[in-house]
């Protein structure tokens, strides 16, 4: 499940082999059409009022057919091209303006991971269970460079550094290998593992992502693995900066991702929760001190927040990008309109392209899915804070959850009356799918789609066991 770079679309895929693209509501007409077609598509807002605040159109924009086995990974380019990889040993290329597959790239085994080049979307990286890392030239429809991972390591994750100069491959045994993108020449490697205990041999790497917003020479890489740890590495010397502990990921393909400003990390978990972590330790030290708080991670005391999102394993959780929030703000979204228009009437019409400059720090949107086939959209009601402060005749606080992680987002979503979302229905799958369901649900508490998510069993895990 991935948002497009411009925030206009969400792509999903899974066991049913279909890649679906959902469009973000971006006009008053689309919002009105949604509400007219779904009479109960509202949530209960403040003081019992009813508000319709959908994020997506109620039906997929496209359903792409072509894969013959589970869809395993998705990747968007900056120009709205979409790649999908599958257990059918292929990668397929799509574009949002076309209904048919543009190109099919054949492999010799399951293609577990793909990534568009961040600077030049004529190229993409693929990792396969044939132990080969490939850099593909899309216009020429051929492999530009390839390299075979040493010791027949199965590739389970791939990624790029922010500048695209380095390609990264993660393996089933926990090895993370670095290659110069030009020629895929081997550079170095690190072994992602615990220093002691049963995870000291390394576990499968499930996700690799570069930290956005870093300055040149300060690149960082986020690596998720099946030892229930998320690690942040400094790319300059490949040193471990932080090891995040708290979520559960022992056998699923759960991967952590960044918010688009790089300040927060979000992940699903096998304990049915969504976890949100702060990448800025100084803020947490200022808030809790060096010993306070009960939500601390073992290594560097990096705090986290969590909330129970599903009744099953949460296989994926992502933040909607800032651009998505800006788009829905343009079409009369009640949450944003009731708050930010009152505090800054010009915030949604700040340039010639009618693109808002407001980033809506208190209006976060989280999309998550579980193994049973349910996708939920959780919305943080920024109007709640505004109304609360007005009711007490006080000046509206300028503090957002961005500056106080321990006092907001996780706690916010743990309060049922503040879980705001909309609903749309489909049948289909989410990347990593194993179980199939066909539901048509409509709820004021969550946004639900029928989907196919993995249903692996799991056990508790800890470094010291």
DASUL-V435412 format. One record per backbone hydrogen bond with DSSP energy under -0.5 kcal/mol. CO is the residue of the C=O (numbers start at 1). NH is the residue of the N-H. Records with the same first field share a line. If there is no record, write none. Layout:
CO = NH  NH
//
This chain:
2 = 11
4 = 7
8 = 24
9 = 4
10 = 22
11 = 2
12 = 20
14 = 17  71
17 = 67
18 = 14  20
19 = 64
20 = 12
21 = 61  62
22 = 10
23 = 57
27 = 31
28 = 32
29 = 33
30 = 34
31 = 35
32 = 36
33 = 37
34 = 38
38 = 41
40 = 42
43 = 45  51
45 = 48
46 = 49
49 = 45
51 = 43  53
52 = 334
55 = 25
58 = 425
62 = 21
64 = 19
67 = 66
70 = 72  87
71 = 432
73 = 85
75 = 83
77 = 5  80
80 = 96
81 = 77
82 = 94
83 = 75
84 = 92
85 = 72  73
86 = 89  111
89 = 107
90 = 86
91 = 105
92 = 84
93 = 102  103
94 = 82
95 = 98
103 = 93
104 = 106
105 = 91
110 = 112  129
113 = 127
115 = 125
120 = 123
122 = 138
123 = 117
124 = 136
125 = 115
126 = 134
127 = 112  113
128 = 131  155
131 = 149
132 = 128  134
133 = 147
134 = 126  136
135 = 144  145
136 = 124  138
137 = 141  142
138 = 141
142 = 137  144
145 = 135
147 = 133
149 = 152
150 = 153
154 = 172
157 = 170
159 = 168
161 = 164
165 = 181
166 = 161
167 = 179
168 = 159
169 = 177
170 = 156  157
171 = 174  205
174 = 192
175 = 171  177
176 = 190
177 = 169
178 = 187  188
179 = 167
180 = 184  185
181 = 183  184
185 = 180
188 = 178
190 = 176  192
191 = 193
192 = 203
197 = 200
199 = 194  202
204 = 206  226
207 = 224
209 = 222
211 = 214
215 = 218
219 = 235  236
220 = 211
221 = 223  233
222 = 209
223 = 231
224 = 206  207
225 = 228  229
228 = 246
229 = 225
230 = 244
231 = 223  233
232 = 241  242
233 = 221  235
234 = 238  239
239 = 234  241
242 = 232
243 = 299
244 = 230
247 = 246
248 = 270
249 = 228
257 = 266
259 = 262
263 = 279
264 = 259
265 = 277
266 = 257
267 = 275
269 = 272  314
272 = 309  310
274 = 307
275 = 267
276 = 305
277 = 265
279 = 281
280 = 283  284
281 = 285
282 = 286
283 = 287
284 = 288  289
285 = 289
288 = 292
294 = 296
295 = 304
297 = 301
301 = 303
302 = 297
303 = 278
305 = 276
307 = 274  309
313 = 315  371
316 = 369
318 = 367
321 = 324  325
322 = 326
323 = 327
324 = 328
325 = 329
326 = 330
327 = 330
328 = 331  333
329 = 332
333 = 337
334 = 338
336 = 339  340  341
337 = 341
339 = 343
340 = 344
344 = 347
346 = 349
347 = 357  358
351 = 354
354 = 356
360 = 363
364 = 380
365 = 320
366 = 378
367 = 318
368 = 376
369 = 315  316
370 = 373
371 = 453
373 = 451
374 = 370
376 = 368  378
378 = 366
379 = 381  420
380 = 382
381 = 384  385
382 = 386
383 = 387
384 = 388
385 = 389
386 = 390
387 = 391
388 = 392
389 = 394
390 = 393
400 = 403  404
404 = 407
405 = 408
408 = 412
409 = 413
410 = 414
412 = 415
414 = 416
415 = 418
416 = 419
418 = 420
420 = 379
426 = 450
430 = 433
435 = 453
446 = 443  448
449 = 375
452 = 430
453 = 434  435
462 = 465
//
